């Protein structure tokens, strides 16, 4: 998977997390909350899989380095 594909994957996971969290907030459905938490964990895991070179590139793009 290329860096761009990996970032798109992280973005999709984040969007799914936000959607399920919005359902939870609106309905109080704990299954939606569980799904939101699951997508958050998957997104966090994907973020930790970024290569050091890609992290450095992201820092430079965002003016953090």
N, C-alpha and C positions, 0 to 999 in steps of 0.2 A: 504494500500500500504506500503510495506517495505521501509526502507531507501534506499536500493539499487535500488528498482523499481522507487522510486521518483527521485533519481539521474539520472537514465536512461531516465526518462521522461524529466527532465531538459535538458539533453544532446540532446535528439531528437528535442526539441523545438529550441535549439541553432543551431543545424544543419539546420533545416528548415529556420530559420531566415537568416543564412549565405547564403543558396542557393538562397532565394528570393532576398537578397540584391545583390548578384552577378548578377542575371538576371537584376535587376534595373541598375546596373553599366554598364552592357554590352549593354542594349537596351534603357535605359532611360524611361522604362515603369513605370508609376506612380502606376499602380495596383500592380506591383511587390514590389515597395517601401512600399505601404500600407500593403501588406502581411508581409513583413519583419518587419515592425513596430508592426504589430499585434502579430507576433510570439515573438518579443522581450518583449512586455508587458505580454504575457502569461508566458514567461520564468521568468521574474522578479517576477511575482505573485507566481509562483511555488517556487522560491528561498525563498521568505518570509514565505512560509509554512513549511520550515524545522523546525524540533523540536530543542529546545535549546540543548538537548543532542547530536543531530546529528551535529549541528554547532560546538559544542565543540570538537567532534571527528574529524571533518574536519580540525579544527584549529590545533589540535595536529598532525595529519597526515602531515600537510603542514609546521610544525615547527613554527606556529604562536602563540602558547600558551605553 
